[in-house]
């Protein structure tokens, strides 16, 4: 699951160090269009449905946060 997410992220935003960054939104590394693309790719790749309530910075500031979100939606 992590590998698939990393593939989505690096294709969407090449040059961002997703392995070490923990404030992707807070530091402005991801812009709104990037997030829209990432959300669409996550929903397709992992067959989950993200709601407006899920679209908060805490869920997208790091790879681990995104994985936790995906896992909670998949249950």
ABEGO torsion letter per residue (X at the ends): XAAAAAAAAAAABBGBBAAABABAAAAGABBAAAAAAAAAAAAAAAGBBBBAAABBAAAAABAAAAAAAAAAAAX
